[in-house]
């Protein structure tokens, strides 16, 4: 409970060094005066959030929890999932983080008042350790995500076209510069999970297979030629990076999911 509570706060107060370094590198390359000013404001905002112990953004998101559980681990003293929900409840209260979850998605959209329930993804692996990753996901970026059940005949060109068009349609809505997670393969739901997990990789890291590493570079270049720029007000810095995760799929399918994350 204590660990999850602190992770919720830290994830909303502090930006990763990989993001800050990437933002500064793009600042040097940004030709638009407005784009440069916005990037400088983002960097200042992030520094102030850490210094003043405040969330970087008013949308502190859905608490998405990734659990990597060693198969030798035995949880004692209560339910693991209940402990995570309690940690999220306490973290969003203690950290003065906005509560954004509603009980019913359609009819009675009444706030749960504690940002639960969290979304929990669990992976069982060899070993005797438990790893917890918290990824707060705001609606501005999440709403710009999309999944398409493509066919093998769509090919590489179809994948590139879909990703670039999705970012173009998103425009300034997800608060660019963005990180673009792409999941290719699996099935309907697995491709979406792959695209979200892709966002967890440190910026600048590449897919282990050279083909997909080159595809990440190609997509990043094409996206940054769209001219959307920081906050959608023009410039070259539309995306900080593109990350692709892949897995096997059915012979008749090629699922492609895109999950966009704000800066």
N, C-alpha and C positions, 0 to 999 in steps of 0.2 A: 504494500500500500504506500509506504513512504517513498519507495523508489519511483513508482509511477507518478505520484504527486509531484516530485521534484522534476521528473522528466517533462511533464506537461508545462511546468513553469519555464524551465530552461529552453525548451523548444520554441517558446513564444517570446522570450527575452533576448536570446543570443543567436546571432547569425554565424554560420560556419566560416572558417577562414578560407575554405575553397571558394565560397560564394563571394566574399569580399575581395579576394585576389582576382577572381575572374571579372568582377565589376570594375576594378581599377584598371585591368588590362584593356577592357572594352572602352573605358573612359579615354584612354590614350588614342584609340582608333576611331572614336565617334566624331564625325564631321559636323553634325548638327549642333549649333550653340544651345538650342533648347534641350536637345538630348543630353548634352554634357551637363547642363544645369540640373536636370532631373536626376541623373546618376549621382551627382554630388549631393543632392538633397537626400537620396536614398541612403548613401553612405553615412551622412550626418545623422539621419533618423535612426539607423541601426546602432550607431555609436551611442546616441542619447538613450536608446531603449536599454542598452546594457548598463550604462552609467546610472540611470535613474530607476532601474529595475521596473520597467514597464514593457508591455507587449509592443512589438514592432508595428503591429497592424490592429485595427479595431476588430477585424474578423479573425478570431482565434480558433475558428474552425471546428470541424468534427475531429474528435480524437481517434486517429487511426493507429492501432496497436499491432505491431508485428512481433510475434513470439517465436523464438527458435528454442525448442525444448529438447534437451538431450534425453535419449530414451532411458538412461539410467537415473534420471531425476525422479524423485518421489516428493510430491507436494504434501506437506502436512499442515494441520492447524486450520483447515478450511478450504473453500473453493478458490482456485486460482483466478477464474474469471470474475468471481464476486470481488476478490481483492483488487483486481485491475479496475473494475467499475468504481470501487470506493476510492482508489487512488486518483482517478480522473475527477471524481466528485470533489475531493479535497483540494486537488491541484487547481482546478478552475475557480474555487472559492478563495483559497489562500493567495493565489496569484492575481486576483482581480481580473480574471480573464472572462471575456464575454461568453455567456451561455447561449448557444445557438440551436440546440436540438428541440424538436417538437414531437409530442407523443404520437400524433396521427399525421401521415403525410398528405392526406387529401381533405378530410371532412372537418376535423377539429384540430387546427394547427396551434395547439396550446404548448407553450414552452415548458420543458421538463425542469427548468430552473437550476440544473446542476451540470449541464452538458453531457449527461449520460442519456442513452447508452453509447459507449464507445464501440467502434467497429474493430473486431479482433480477428486477426489472421494467424493461424498456428501452423508451424512446420516442425515435424519430429525428425531429429537428426541423431547420429551416433554421439555418445559422450555423456558427461554428467554435469553440464552447465545449462543455465537458463539465461537467454539474452532477450532483452526487451527494448524495442525501438518505438518511439512515439513520433508520429508524423501528423501534426495538426493540418487539416485540409480545409481551406476556405472555399466558400461557394463561388466566388468570382472566377476562380480558375477551374474548379471542379465542373461548373456548369458548361464550360467550353470544351469538355472532353467528349469523345465519340468513339463508337465501336462499329466496325463494318465487317460483315461476313463476306469477304472477298473470295473469289475462285482462283485456282492456280493460273488460269489464263490471264488474269489481271497482271501478273508478273511484277517485276521490279519497278517498272514505270508506273504501274497502278498504285503501288505502295507509296512511292515518292509523291505522286500527284495528290493522293488522299491526305498525307501528312501536311504538305505545304498548303493545300486548300483549307484544311481545318484551322491552321494557324492564321491564315489570311482572313477567314470568316470570324475568328475570335477577335482579331484586331486589338483594340486597347482594353477590351473587357477583362482579361485576366491579369491586368497590371504588369505589362511587360517592362523590362526584359524577363522572359519566362524560361523555364526549363521544360523541355518536351520529353515525356516518357512514352516510348512506343513498345507495345507488346505484340509480337508476331508469332502465331502458332497456338498450340493447345486447342482449346475449343472456345465457345462463346464466353464463359465466365473466366476461364484461365487467362485468356489474352488480356482481359481488363486488369486482372491482378498483376500480370507481368508488367503492364504499362505503369502501374502505380509503384511496384517494386523498383522499376528502373529509375524512379526519381530519387531513390535513397543512395544511389552511387555518388561518390564525390565528383564534383565537376572536373572535367579534364581527363577522367578515366575512360578507356575505350573497351568495347566489346572484345573478348579474347579471340574471336575469329576475325581475320583480316577483312573478309568480305563485309561483315556488319560494321566493323570499325570504320571502313571507308564510307559505308552508307550513312553512318552518324555524321561524318564530316561533310558529306554531300548535302544532307538535309539541313545541317546548320548553316552552310553557305547559302543555300537557296532561300531559307527562311529569312536570313539577314539581308537578302536582296529585295525583300518585299517592301521595305521603306516604312514599315509600321513604327518602329523606333520606341524609345522609352515612353511608357504610359500612352502609347498610340499617337504621339504628337510628332512623329517623323524622325528618321535617323536610321542608322545601320544596326543598332543594338536592339534587335527584337527578341532574340533568344541568347541566353548565356551558354546553353549546351543542349544537345539531343542525345538521349540514351536509349538504346534498344536492348530488349531482352527477348529471347526466342526459346521455343521448344518444339518438339515434334507435333505433327497434326495429322488429321485424316487425309487420305489421298485426294478427296474431292473438295477439301476446304483450305482456306488461307485466311484465318481470322486476323484482323489487324485492329488494335485498340490504341487510342491516343489519350493520354492523361496529361493535362497541362498544369504546371505549377507556377505560381507567381514568383517574383524574385525573392 
